């Protein structure tokens, strides 16, 4: 339940900024074609081949991600440090990865989450560019900040987790 609350919180906070922009955009009676085009491009990004997604990784060294603040980010995400601490406090022993099969399943889960955030990254980025083109610089900055929090750090976190699990499994790059 806590995982879902965390997901809902971040999603509502981040998409409310983008929704605010698009709501104002439509209040000015502009066409829906731009939004439809941006959504279409974002959906296409979700279907990028796994090899390309893997090639977008920042580093092969987990330390690089740690220097970018990933350990702090892990506190505030699903299956993260906060969730694990709450479960421990409640006396629940819960492990996301307890065997090799779970590790492989988790790699699949990471791939879907990473694709989702890449797709949203494109949506947020194109929305911010639309805001800049419309002279709404403050809105573009808000959307960009939401993009970093909601998409960039989660993408980096998935890349970091994939590296850690691959090292655990001693598998070549996925």
C-alpha positions as CSV (number, residue, x, y, z in Angstrom):
1,X,0.0,0.0,0.0
2,X,2.8,2.4,0.9
3,X,4.4,1.8,-2.5
4,X,1.2,2.8,-4.3
5,X,0.8,5.9,-2.1
6,X,4.4,7.0,-3.1
7,X,3.6,6.4,-6.8
8,X,0.4,8.4,-6.6
9,X,2.0,11.2,-4.7
10,X,4.9,11.7,-7.3
11,X,2.6,11.2,-10.2
12,X,0.0,13.7,-9.0
13,X,2.6,16.3,-8.1
14,X,4.5,16.0,-11.4
15,X,1.6,15.6,-13.8
16,X,-0.3,18.5,-12.1
17,X,2.4,20.9,-13.4
18,X,2.1,19.5,-16.9
19,X,-1.7,19.4,-16.6
20,X,-1.7,23.0,-15.5
21,X,0.2,24.0,-18.6
22,X,-2.0,22.1,-21.0
23,X,-5.1,23.3,-19.2
24,X,-4.0,26.9,-19.8
25,X,-3.0,26.0,-23.3
26,X,-6.5,24.8,-24.1
27,X,-8.1,27.7,-22.2
28,X,-6.5,29.9,-24.8
29,X,-8.5,27.9,-27.4
30,X,-5.5,26.4,-29.2
31,X,-5.8,23.2,-31.1
32,X,-5.4,19.7,-29.7
33,X,-3.1,18.6,-32.5
34,X,0.1,19.7,-30.7
35,X,-0.8,17.7,-27.6
36,X,-1.8,14.7,-29.7
37,X,1.5,14.8,-31.6
38,X,3.5,15.0,-28.3
39,X,1.5,12.1,-26.8
40,X,2.1,10.0,-30.0
41,X,5.8,10.7,-29.9
42,X,5.9,9.8,-26.2
43,X,4.0,6.5,-26.8
44,X,6.5,5.6,-29.6
45,X,9.4,6.1,-27.2
46,X,7.9,3.5,-24.9
47,X,8.4,1.0,-27.7
48,X,12.1,1.6,-28.2
49,X,14.1,-1.7,-28.4
50,X,15.7,-2.9,-25.2
51,X,19.2,-2.6,-26.7
52,X,18.7,1.1,-27.3
53,X,17.4,1.7,-23.8
54,X,20.4,-0.1,-22.4
55,X,22.7,1.9,-24.6
56,X,21.3,5.1,-22.9
57,X,22.8,4.1,-19.6
58,X,25.0,6.8,-18.1
59,X,27.7,4.5,-16.7
60,X,28.7,0.9,-16.1
61,X,29.9,2.0,-12.6
62,X,27.3,2.2,-9.8
63,X,29.5,4.7,-8.0
64,X,28.8,7.3,-10.8
65,X,25.1,7.1,-9.9
66,X,25.8,7.3,-6.2
67,X,27.7,10.5,-6.9
68,X,24.6,11.9,-8.6
69,X,22.5,11.4,-5.5
70,X,20.8,8.1,-6.3
71,X,21.0,6.9,-2.7
72,X,19.0,9.9,-1.6
73,X,16.5,9.3,-4.3
74,X,16.1,5.7,-3.2
75,X,14.5,6.9,0.1
76,X,11.5,8.3,-1.7
77,X,10.5,5.7,-4.3
78,X,8.5,2.4,-4.4
79,X,10.4,-0.5,-2.8
80,X,12.9,2.1,-1.6
81,X,14.7,2.7,1.7
82,X,11.7,4.4,3.4
83,X,9.3,1.6,2.4
84,X,11.8,-1.0,3.7
85,X,12.3,0.8,7.0
86,X,8.5,1.1,7.5
87,X,8.1,-2.6,6.9
88,X,11.0,-3.4,9.3
89,X,9.4,-1.1,11.9
90,X,6.1,-3.0,11.5
91,X,8.0,-6.3,11.9
92,X,7.5,-7.4,8.3
93,X,10.5,-9.1,6.6
94,X,10.0,-8.2,3.0
95,X,12.6,-8.7,0.3
96,X,12.1,-7.7,-3.3
97,X,14.9,-10.0,-4.5
98,X,15.3,-13.2,-2.5
99,X,16.6,-15.6,-5.2
100,X,17.9,-15.7,-8.8
101,X,14.4,-16.0,-10.3
102,X,13.2,-12.9,-8.4
103,X,16.3,-11.0,-9.6
104,X,15.5,-11.8,-13.3
105,X,11.9,-10.8,-12.7
106,X,13.0,-7.6,-11.2
107,X,15.2,-6.8,-14.2
108,X,12.0,-7.1,-16.4
109,X,10.2,-4.8,-14.0
110,X,13.0,-2.3,-14.2
111,X,12.9,-2.4,-18.0
112,X,9.2,-1.5,-18.0
113,X,9.6,1.3,-15.4
114,X,12.6,2.7,-17.3
115,X,10.6,2.7,-20.6
116,X,7.7,4.4,-18.9
117,X,9.9,7.2,-17.5
118,X,11.6,7.7,-20.9
119,X,8.2,8.1,-22.4
120,X,7.2,10.6,-19.8
121,X,10.5,12.3,-20.1
122,X,9.8,13.0,-23.8
123,X,6.3,14.1,-23.0
124,X,7.5,16.5,-20.3
125,X,10.4,17.8,-22.4
126,X,8.2,18.5,-25.4
127,X,5.7,20.2,-23.2
128,X,8.4,22.4,-21.7
129,X,9.6,23.3,-25.2
130,X,6.0,24.1,-26.2
131,X,5.8,26.4,-23.2
132,X,9.1,28.1,-24.2
133,X,7.8,28.6,-27.7
134,X,4.6,30.1,-26.3
135,X,6.6,32.5,-24.1
136,X,5.8,30.8,-20.8
137,X,9.3,30.5,-19.5
138,X,8.2,30.1,-15.8
139,X,5.9,27.2,-16.8
140,X,8.7,25.6,-18.9
141,X,11.0,25.8,-15.8
142,X,8.4,24.2,-13.6
143,X,7.8,21.4,-16.1
144,X,11.5,20.9,-16.4
145,X,12.0,20.6,-12.6
146,X,9.1,18.1,-12.5
147,X,10.8,16.2,-15.3
148,X,14.0,15.9,-13.4
149,X,12.3,14.7,-10.2
150,X,9.7,12.4,-11.9
151,X,11.7,11.1,-14.8
152,X,15.4,11.8,-14.9
153,X,16.1,10.5,-11.4
154,X,13.9,7.4,-11.7
155,X,15.6,6.6,-15.0
156,X,19.0,6.9,-13.3
157,X,17.7,4.8,-10.4
158,X,16.6,2.0,-12.8
159,X,20.0,2.1,-14.5
160,X,21.7,1.9,-11.1
161,X,19.4,-1.0,-10.0
162,X,20.0,-2.9,-13.2
163,X,23.8,-2.6,-12.7
164,X,23.5,-3.8,-9.1
165,X,21.4,-6.8,-10.1
166,X,23.5,-7.7,-13.1
167,X,26.5,-7.7,-10.8
168,X,24.6,-9.9,-8.4
169,X,23.7,-12.3,-11.2
170,X,27.0,-11.8,-12.9
171,X,25.1,-11.4,-16.2
172,X,26.3,-9.4,-19.3
173,X,24.5,-6.2,-20.1
174,X,20.8,-6.6,-20.8
